[in-house]
Amino acid sequence: MTSGDYLPGSHLAVVEAHGAALLPASTPGEVLAAVRAALGPDEPDGERAAVLLETLTLGTRLSVLPPFAVAVLAPGRVDLLVRGPYRVAVTGARPVQVDGLHVTSWREESAEAPTLVELTGDVEPADGGDRPGLSLTLDRGVAFAGSVRIAPEPSMLDAVRTGQGAGAVVAAVQPDDVRRGEQRRPRSQAGSPAEVTEDEPPR
């Protein structure tokens, strides 16, 4: 079972069996319920990352799309979705840190063999990443938080140990993908997380 903890704050932290999310406190109840279901123990209708991305973005203009940070655990890897002033830091075989600053849409990235994943809200460019304060346990559920961490169970790393894990991957997010609602898990691609600077309303 995934173990988690959080620091109290003004965002909504979600922890379920297959990952975690950090969302604005203004997130509608139906969206929050859909995020919990997509990260929960039951198999969703499609890949979890794709279902979550559709839940958070479909039918919303980029200019008014709320920020979010999502970490989806899969055998041997974690898939990250980040928009706005949120950051996700991954400790593991290849440490990763990604935020949604200076990007009109969002960033997607995957990293293999994660041992600890932390989602943080209200990140500034000069933020040093310190984590002071009282840490409270959150293995499953929702809480008001400034940051939330999850530690995947060791069995989730078995795919990497047996040579089946995916390497770190990055994908560009194009405005047309948002308009059509075409969501997908990141493709393998070298380089840094792509930035999208266009902002066109849906057609």
Contacts in CASP RR format, 6 or more apart in sequence:
PFRMAT RR
TARGET T0000
AUTHOR 0000-0000-0000
METHOD contacts of the structure
MODEL  1
MTSGDYLPGSHLAVVEAHGAALLPASTPGEVLAAVRAALGPDEPDGERAA
VLLETLTLGTRLSVLPPFAVAVLAPGRVDLLVRGPYRVAVTGARPVQVDG
LHVTSWREESAEAPTLVELTGDVEPADGGDRPGLSLTLDRGVAFAGSVRI
APEPSMLDAVRTGQGAGAVVAAVQPDDVRRGEQRRPRSQAGSPAEVTEDE
PPR
1 17 0 8 1.000
1 139 0 8 1.000
1 153 0 8 1.000
2 15 0 8 1.000
2 16 0 8 1.000
2 17 0 8 1.000
2 18 0 8 1.000
2 19 0 8 1.000
2 73 0 8 1.000
2 139 0 8 1.000
2 150 0 8 1.000
2 151 0 8 1.000
2 152 0 8 1.000
2 153 0 8 1.000
3 137 0 8 1.000
3 139 0 8 1.000
3 150 0 8 1.000
3 151 0 8 1.000
3 153 0 8 1.000
4 15 0 8 1.000
4 20 0 8 1.000
4 137 0 8 1.000
4 138 0 8 1.000
4 139 0 8 1.000
4 148 0 8 1.000
4 149 0 8 1.000
4 150 0 8 1.000
4 151 0 8 1.000
5 135 0 8 1.000
5 136 0 8 1.000
5 137 0 8 1.000
5 138 0 8 1.000
5 148 0 8 1.000
5 149 0 8 1.000
6 13 0 8 1.000
6 15 0 8 1.000
6 135 0 8 1.000
6 136 0 8 1.000
6 138 0 8 1.000
6 143 0 8 1.000
6 145 0 8 1.000
6 146 0 8 1.000
6 147 0 8 1.000
6 148 0 8 1.000
6 149 0 8 1.000
7 131 0 8 1.000
7 133 0 8 1.000
7 134 0 8 1.000
7 135 0 8 1.000
7 136 0 8 1.000
7 145 0 8 1.000
7 146 0 8 1.000
7 147 0 8 1.000
7 148 0 8 1.000
8 134 0 8 1.000
8 136 0 8 1.000
8 143 0 8 1.000
8 144 0 8 1.000
8 145 0 8 1.000
8 146 0 8 1.000
9 144 0 8 1.000
9 145 0 8 1.000
9 146 0 8 1.000
10 25 0 8 1.000
10 144 0 8 1.000
10 146 0 8 1.000
11 22 0 8 1.000
11 23 0 8 1.000
11 24 0 8 1.000
11 25 0 8 1.000
11 121 0 8 1.000
11 122 0 8 1.000
11 144 0 8 1.000
11 145 0 8 1.000
11 146 0 8 1.000
12 21 0 8 1.000
12 22 0 8 1.000
12 23 0 8 1.000
12 24 0 8 1.000
12 25 0 8 1.000
12 27 0 8 1.000
12 32 0 8 1.000
12 142 0 8 1.000
12 143 0 8 1.000
12 144 0 8 1.000
12 145 0 8 1.000
13 20 0 8 1.000
13 21 0 8 1.000
13 22 0 8 1.000
13 119 0 8 1.000
13 138 0 8 1.000
13 142 0 8 1.000
13 143 0 8 1.000
13 144 0 8 1.000
13 145 0 8 1.000
13 146 0 8 1.000
13 147 0 8 1.000
13 148 0 8 1.000
14 20 0 8 1.000
14 21 0 8 1.000
14 22 0 8 1.000
14 23 0 8 1.000
14 32 0 8 1.000
14 35 0 8 1.000
14 36 0 8 1.000
14 39 0 8 1.000
14 141 0 8 1.000
14 142 0 8 1.000
14 148 0 8 1.000
15 39 0 8 1.000
15 138 0 8 1.000
15 139 0 8 1.000
15 140 0 8 1.000
15 141 0 8 1.000
15 148 0 8 1.000
15 150 0 8 1.000
16 36 0 8 1.000
16 39 0 8 1.000
16 40 0 8 1.000
16 41 0 8 1.000
16 140 0 8 1.000
16 141 0 8 1.000
17 39 0 8 1.000
17 40 0 8 1.000
17 41 0 8 1.000
17 140 0 8 1.000
18 39 0 8 1.000
18 40 0 8 1.000
18 41 0 8 1.000
18 48 0 8 1.000
18 72 0 8 1.000
18 73 0 8 1.000
18 74 0 8 1.000
19 39 0 8 1.000
19 70 0 8 1.000
19 71 0 8 1.000
19 72 0 8 1.000
19 73 0 8 1.000
19 78 0 8 1.000
19 117 0 8 1.000
19 150 0 8 1.000
20 39 0 8 1.000
20 70 0 8 1.000
20 71 0 8 1.000
20 117 0 8 1.000
20 119 0 8 1.000
20 148 0 8 1.000
20 149 0 8 1.000
20 150 0 8 1.000
21 35 0 8 1.000
21 39 0 8 1.000
21 52 0 8 1.000
21 68 0 8 1.000
21 69 0 8 1.000
21 70 0 8 1.000
21 71 0 8 1.000
21 119 0 8 1.000
22 68 0 8 1.000
22 69 0 8 1.000
22 70 0 8 1.000
22 86 0 8 1.000
22 119 0 8 1.000
22 120 0 8 1.000
22 121 0 8 1.000
22 145 0 8 1.000
22 146 0 8 1.000
22 147 0 8 1.000
22 148 0 8 1.000
23 31 0 8 1.000
23 32 0 8 1.000
23 35 0 8 1.000
23 66 0 8 1.000
23 68 0 8 1.000
23 69 0 8 1.000
24 66 0 8 1.000
24 67 0 8 1.000
24 68 0 8 1.000
25 144 0 8 1.000
26 66 0 8 1.000
27 66 0 8 1.000
31 55 0 8 1.000
31 56 0 8 1.000
32 142 0 8 1.000
34 55 0 8 1.000
35 52 0 8 1.000
35 55 0 8 1.000
35 56 0 8 1.000
35 70 0 8 1.000
36 141 0 8 1.000
36 142 0 8 1.000
37 44 0 8 1.000
38 44 0 8 1.000
38 48 0 8 1.000
38 51 0 8 1.000
38 52 0 8 1.000
38 55 0 8 1.000
39 48 0 8 1.000
39 52 0 8 1.000
39 72 0 8 1.000
44 51 0 8 1.000
45 51 0 8 1.000
47 184 0 8 1.000
47 185 0 8 1.000
48 72 0 8 1.000
48 74 0 8 1.000
48 79 0 8 1.000
49 70 0 8 1.000
49 72 0 8 1.000
49 79 0 8 1.000
49 81 0 8 1.000
49 108 0 8 1.000
49 183 0 8 1.000
49 185 0 8 1.000
50 183 0 8 1.000
50 184 0 8 1.000
50 185 0 8 1.000
51 183 0 8 1.000
52 70 0 8 1.000
52 72 0 8 1.000
52 81 0 8 1.000
53 81 0 8 1.000
53 183 0 8 1.000
54 181 0 8 1.000
54 183 0 8 1.000
56 65 0 8 1.000
56 66 0 8 1.000
56 68 0 8 1.000
56 70 0 8 1.000
56 81 0 8 1.000
57 65 0 8 1.000
57 106 0 8 1.000
57 178 0 8 1.000
57 181 0 8 1.000
57 183 0 8 1.000
58 181 0 8 1.000
58 183 0 8 1.000
59 181 0 8 1.000
59 202 0 8 1.000
61 199 0 8 1.000
61 201 0 8 1.000
61 202 0 8 1.000
62 104 0 8 1.000
62 105 0 8 1.000
62 175 0 8 1.000
62 178 0 8 1.000
62 199 0 8 1.000
62 200 0 8 1.000
63 199 0 8 1.000
63 201 0 8 1.000
65 83 0 8 1.000
65 105 0 8 1.000
66 83 0 8 1.000
67 83 0 8 1.000
67 84 0 8 1.000
67 85 0 8 1.000
67 86 0 8 1.000
67 100 0 8 1.000
68 81 0 8 1.000
68 82 0 8 1.000
68 83 0 8 1.000
68 84 0 8 1.000
68 86 0 8 1.000
68 106 0 8 1.000
69 80 0 8 1.000
69 81 0 8 1.000
69 82 0 8 1.000
69 83 0 8 1.000
69 86 0 8 1.000
69 87 0 8 1.000
69 88 0 8 1.000
69 119 0 8 1.000
69 120 0 8 1.000
69 121 0 8 1.000
70 80 0 8 1.000
70 81 0 8 1.000
70 82 0 8 1.000
70 119 0 8 1.000
71 78 0 8 1.000
71 79 0 8 1.000
71 80 0 8 1.000
71 88 0 8 1.000
71 90 0 8 1.000
71 117 0 8 1.000
71 119 0 8 1.000
71 150 0 8 1.000
72 78 0 8 1.000
72 79 0 8 1.000
72 80 0 8 1.000
72 81 0 8 1.000
73 114 0 8 1.000
73 117 0 8 1.000
73 150 0 8 1.000
73 152 0 8 1.000
73 156 0 8 1.000
74 156 0 8 1.000
75 156 0 8 1.000
75 158 0 8 1.000
75 159 0 8 1.000
75 164 0 8 1.000
75 165 0 8 1.000
76 112 0 8 1.000
76 113 0 8 1.000
76 114 0 8 1.000
76 156 0 8 1.000
76 157 0 8 1.000
76 158 0 8 1.000
76 159 0 8 1.000
76 160 0 8 1.000
76 164 0 8 1.000
76 165 0 8 1.000
76 166 0 8 1.000
77 110 0 8 1.000
77 111 0 8 1.000
77 112 0 8 1.000
77 113 0 8 1.000
77 114 0 8 1.000
77 159 0 8 1.000
77 160 0 8 1.000
77 165 0 8 1.000
77 166 0 8 1.000
77 167 0 8 1.000
78 90 0 8 1.000
78 110 0 8 1.000
78 111 0 8 1.000
78 114 0 8 1.000
78 117 0 8 1.000
78 152 0 8 1.000
79 108 0 8 1.000
79 109 0 8 1.000
79 110 0 8 1.000
79 185 0 8 1.000
79 186 0 8 1.000
80 88 0 8 1.000
80 90 0 8 1.000
80 96 0 8 1.000
80 98 0 8 1.000
80 107 0 8 1.000
80 108 0 8 1.000
80 109 0 8 1.000
80 110 0 8 1.000
80 111 0 8 1.000
81 106 0 8 1.000
81 107 0 8 1.000
81 108 0 8 1.000
82 88 0 8 1.000
82 98 0 8 1.000
82 99 0 8 1.000
82 100 0 8 1.000
82 106 0 8 1.000
82 107 0 8 1.000
82 108 0 8 1.000
82 109 0 8 1.000
83 100 0 8 1.000
83 103 0 8 1.000
83 105 0 8 1.000
83 106 0 8 1.000
83 107 0 8 1.000
84 99 0 8 1.000
84 100 0 8 1.000
84 101 0 8 1.000
84 103 0 8 1.000
84 106 0 8 1.000
85 99 0 8 1.000
85 100 0 8 1.000
85 101 0 8 1.000
85 121 0 8 1.000
85 122 0 8 1.000
85 123 0 8 1.000
85 124 0 8 1.000
86 99 0 8 1.000
86 100 0 8 1.000
86 119 0 8 1.000
86 120 0 8 1.000
86 121 0 8 1.000
86 123 0 8 1.000
87 97 0 8 1.000
87 98 0 8 1.000
87 99 0 8 1.000
87 100 0 8 1.000
87 119 0 8 1.000
87 120 0 8 1.000
87 121 0 8 1.000
87 123 0 8 1.000
87 127 0 8 1.000
88 96 0 8 1.000
88 97 0 8 1.000
88 98 0 8 1.000
88 99 0 8 1.000
88 117 0 8 1.000
88 118 0 8 1.000
88 119 0 8 1.000
88 120 0 8 1.000
89 95 0 8 1.000
89 96 0 8 1.000
89 97 0 8 1.000
89 117 0 8 1.000
89 118 0 8 1.000
89 120 0 8 1.000
89 129 0 8 1.000
90 96 0 8 1.000
90 97 0 8 1.000
90 111 0 8 1.000
90 114 0 8 1.000
90 116 0 8 1.000
90 117 0 8 1.000
90 118 0 8 1.000
91 114 0 8 1.000
91 115 0 8 1.000
91 116 0 8 1.000
91 117 0 8 1.000
92 111 0 8 1.000
92 113 0 8 1.000
92 114 0 8 1.000
92 115 0 8 1.000
92 116 0 8 1.000
93 111 0 8 1.000
93 112 0 8 1.000
93 113 0 8 1.000
93 160 0 8 1.000
94 111 0 8 1.000
94 112 0 8 1.000
94 113 0 8 1.000
94 167 0 8 1.000
94 168 0 8 1.000
95 111 0 8 1.000
96 109 0 8 1.000
96 111 0 8 1.000
96 168 0 8 1.000
98 107 0 8 1.000
98 109 0 8 1.000
98 193 0 8 1.000
99 107 0 8 1.000
99 123 0 8 1.000
100 106 0 8 1.000
100 107 0 8 1.000
101 123 0 8 1.000
101 125 0 8 1.000
102 195 0 8 1.000
103 193 0 8 1.000
103 195 0 8 1.000
103 196 0 8 1.000
103 197 0 8 1.000
104 175 0 8 1.000
104 195 0 8 1.000
104 196 0 8 1.000
104 197 0 8 1.000
104 198 0 8 1.000
104 199 0 8 1.000
105 173 0 8 1.000
105 174 0 8 1.000
105 175 0 8 1.000
105 178 0 8 1.000
105 196 0 8 1.000
106 173 0 8 1.000
107 173 0 8 1.000
107 193 0 8 1.000
107 194 0 8 1.000
107 195 0 8 1.000
108 170 0 8 1.000
108 171 0 8 1.000
108 173 0 8 1.000
108 186 0 8 1.000
108 193 0 8 1.000
109 168 0 8 1.000
109 169 0 8 1.000
109 170 0 8 1.000
109 186 0 8 1.000
109 193 0 8 1.000
110 166 0 8 1.000
110 167 0 8 1.000
110 168 0 8 1.000
110 169 0 8 1.000
110 170 0 8 1.000
110 185 0 8 1.000
110 186 0 8 1.000
111 167 0 8 1.000
111 168 0 8 1.000
112 160 0 8 1.000
112 165 0 8 1.000
112 166 0 8 1.000
112 167 0 8 1.000
112 168 0 8 1.000
113 157 0 8 1.000
113 160 0 8 1.000
113 165 0 8 1.000
114 152 0 8 1.000
115 151 0 8 1.000
115 152 0 8 1.000
115 157 0 8 1.000
116 149 0 8 1.000
116 150 0 8 1.000
116 151 0 8 1.000
117 149 0 8 1.000
117 150 0 8 1.000
117 151 0 8 1.000
117 152 0 8 1.000
118 131 0 8 1.000
118 147 0 8 1.000
118 148 0 8 1.000
118 149 0 8 1.000
119 147 0 8 1.000
119 148 0 8 1.000
119 149 0 8 1.000
120 127 0 8 1.000
120 129 0 8 1.000
120 146 0 8 1.000
120 147 0 8 1.000
121 146 0 8 1.000
121 147 0 8 1.000
122 146 0 8 1.000
131 147 0 8 1.000
136 143 0 8 1.000
138 145 0 8 1.000
138 148 0 8 1.000
159 165 0 8 1.000
166 188 0 8 1.000
167 188 0 8 1.000
169 186 0 8 1.000
169 187 0 8 1.000
169 188 0 8 1.000
169 189 0 8 1.000
170 186 0 8 1.000
170 189 0 8 1.000
170 190 0 8 1.000
170 191 0 8 1.000
170 192 0 8 1.000
170 193 0 8 1.000
170 194 0 8 1.000
171 184 0 8 1.000
171 186 0 8 1.000
171 187 0 8 1.000
171 189 0 8 1.000
171 194 0 8 1.000
172 189 0 8 1.000
172 194 0 8 1.000
172 196 0 8 1.000
173 194 0 8 1.000
173 196 0 8 1.000
174 196 0 8 1.000
175 196 0 8 1.000
175 198 0 8 1.000
175 199 0 8 1.000
175 200 0 8 1.000
176 182 0 8 1.000
177 183 0 8 1.000
178 202 0 8 1.000
179 200 0 8 1.000
179 202 0 8 1.000
179 203 0 8 1.000
END
